[in-house]
Amino acid sequence: MFFSCDIRKLNKENASKIIVHNTRSGSKPTSQLESADWFAPVPKFTFVELDKDRIKLAKSLPKRKDAVVLFSVVVQIGDQKDWRKSDGSPIQSRELELKLMEAGKELKEWAKDFFGAKNVVSLELHLDESSPHFHLLCTPITEDNELQAKKWLNAKGSLMRMRKTCYQAVSRGFECDYSSEVPAGGDPFDDSKSLKTRRLIDELQKAQARIAELEQENAVLKEKLSPPEPPKRYIPPRFSNNFS
């Protein structure tokens, strides 16, 4: 399985939206999958509870609307083909569960070391989407209580270094491979393999089979109810009077 990591800078507006998604705190369901397609009975597992006070502080500091108040880091190991069977149902095992827990612990410690313990404001493991993945939120607040995103991410090189050190930490808990060519998040979910789609296909096949049965029954009834053909009347041949 390959490691992938997507890192984004969020302003006030975007931060509010991603917080609702990460913590599953909205009024509407955030997953399009039915619970039978989840990797656990619950949609998520929390490693770090949301620190609302720290986020509130971050939002109060910027002087510009587009100022970065949060870093959003999404970490995933493998993608759908690694976590689901050929029919789309989730692969569930105690071994994988323990590896995810260890990866989450390592990710938490890495984040505290990289961003500072106070800046780690949320860490969730989502289990209700196409593949299990981690959502990490961190505030870019310095020790002087100033917003300074450039302290952590100021160039492409620092972004690559961040991904690499994140991988090294996560792989200690869940052994995986690293490549800069792997897209963040892996492959998108194949909806044709979801439980809902499988049920619809099953219902369609049953309906088609029933239609075939009804057509056959209709043909038998039609044959039984059709009136019998009247007997043919014998008509003698007509002979000519011209005999030679």
N, C-alpha and C positions, 0 to 999 in steps of 0.2 A: 504494500500500500504506500502511496505517495503522500507526503505532507504538503498541505497548501495553506496559505496565510494571506488574508485580505485585510489591508490596513487603510482606514479612512479617517479624515479630519472632519469634525462636525461642528457647525455653528449652533446657535441657540435653537433655531427652528428644527433643524435636522436631528439635534440631540433629543428633543422631546419625542419625536416619532420613533427613533430607534430604541429608546428606553421602554416604550410601550411594547414594542415587538420583542425585545430581549427578555423582559420579565413576564411576558404573557399577561399583562395587566389590563388590556383593553376589553371593551364590552363585546367585541366581535371575535370569533375564533381566528387565530393567526395561521393555523394549519389547514390546508385543503384536503388533508388525508383523514380517513376515518381512523378511530382509535385502534382498530385491529391491525392497521398498517404501521403503528408506532413501534418503537423498539422497547417500550416499557409501558406499564399502565398509566404513568404520569407523563405529561408533555415535556418536563424539564427537571434537571437536578441543579440545585444552587450550591456553588462553592463559595461565593462571596455575596452576601446580601447587599441590595442596593443602598448606597450611602446617599440619601437624599440631601443631607446637609452639605456634603462636599460638592455635590452637583449644583446646589443652590448658590454656594459660594462662587463656583466657577462661572455661573451665569451672571453674577453680579459684578464681575471684574472687568469685562471687556468694554472698550469705548467705541468699538465699531461693530456693526451688525454681523459682518462676515468673520469676526474673530473666532478662532478655534477654541471651543470650550470642552470638547471631549475627543479622545481617540477611540475609535471602534476597531477592534481586532477580532476577526473571525478565523478560527483555526479548525481545519478539517483533516482527518486522516482517511485516505481512500475516497471513493465515491460510491454511487449507487450500485454499480456492478460488484463492488467488494462487500456490500452490506445487505444485499437482497438476493433471494433465490431467483431462478430463471422465470418463475411465475410472478415475481414482484413482491412476494411476501418477505417480511424482515427476517434476517438471520439473528437469532437470539441465543446467546450462550453465556455462561457464567464467566468463562475465560475472557471474552471480549469486554464484558461489563467491568471486570476488575482492571483490565488494561485502560479502559476509558477513565476510571476513577483515578488511577495512578497518573495518567496523562494530565488530568485536571489539576491534581495537586502540584505537579511539576510546573504547569502553566501558571498557576497562582504564585508560586515562589519566584518564577522568572519575572513575572509582572511586577512584583513587589521590589525586586532587585533592580529592574530596568527603569521603572517609572517612579519608584518610591512607594512605600506601603500605604501612605495616606491617599495617594492618587489612584489606587486600585479601588474603584467604586462599585464594580459589579462583575461577576463571572458566572455564567450559566452554561449548562450543557443541554442543548436541545435534542429531544428524542422523538419528536413528532413530525419530522420532515423526511425527505428522501434518504438522508444519511445523518448519523449523529455528528454534531459539530459544536464548538465552543464559541460563545460570544463574550468577549472581554471589553469592558469600558474603563477608561482611565482619564483622569483630568490632567491637563498640562500646567499644573500650578507649581511654581518654584517655592523654595524655602522662604522667600521673601513675600509670599502670597501675591505673586504676579503671574498672569497668563503668559506662557512663553513656549509655544509649540515647537519653535525652532530649536529649543534646547535638546529635544529628542529626535526630531525629524527636520533636518535642514537641507538635505540633498539626497540624490538617488543612492549614493553610497551608504548613507546612514540608514536608509530604508532596507537595503539589501542586508546590511549588518544586523539590523533588528530582526529580520526574517530568519537569518541564519542562527542567531543565538536563541531565538524562540524555538526553532526546530530542534536544536541540540538539547534543550530542556524537555520538550514534549517527548522526544524519542527515548528519553531515559525511562519514561513511564509506559510508552507504547511504541515499540520498535517500528520504524517506518523509514522510507527513503526520501531524499531531498533532491529537487531539481528546480532550477530557476525557470524552466520552461513549463512547469505544471501550472495551469490556470487556477486562480483563487476559487475555491469552492468546488472544484472538480466538475464533472458533467452534470447538466441539469436533470431534474427528475423526469423519468419517462412515465407520463401519466397513463399510458396504455397498460401498465403493469400494476396500477393501483387497485386496491380491493374494490372500490366503487366501479371501476371499469370492468374488472373481472366478473363482477356480479351482473353487470349489464350485458356482457357478452354471453354469460351463462343463460340469462333470461331470454336473450334473442335466439340462442340455439334451441332452447326448449320450445319457444313460440314457433320457430320454423318447423320443428319436428311435429308439433301439434297440428299445424296447418296442413302438413303432408298427410297426417292421419285423417283429418277431416275431409280432405279432398278424396281420399280413398273410400271413406265411408259414404260420401256423397255419390260417388260413382256407383257403388253397390246399391244404394237406395234408388237411384235413378233407373237402374236396370230392373229392379223389382217393381217399381211403380209404373213403368212404361207399359201402355196397353199392348196386348199381343197383336201381332199382325194378322189381319183376316186371311182365311184360307183362299188360295187362288182358285178361281172358277175355271173349270175345264171348258175350253172352246174347241169343238171339233174342227178339223181342217176343212176348207171348202174345196170341192173337186170341180174341175172343169168338165163340161159336156163334150168337149172336143176329144174324141178317142180316135186314134189312128189305127 
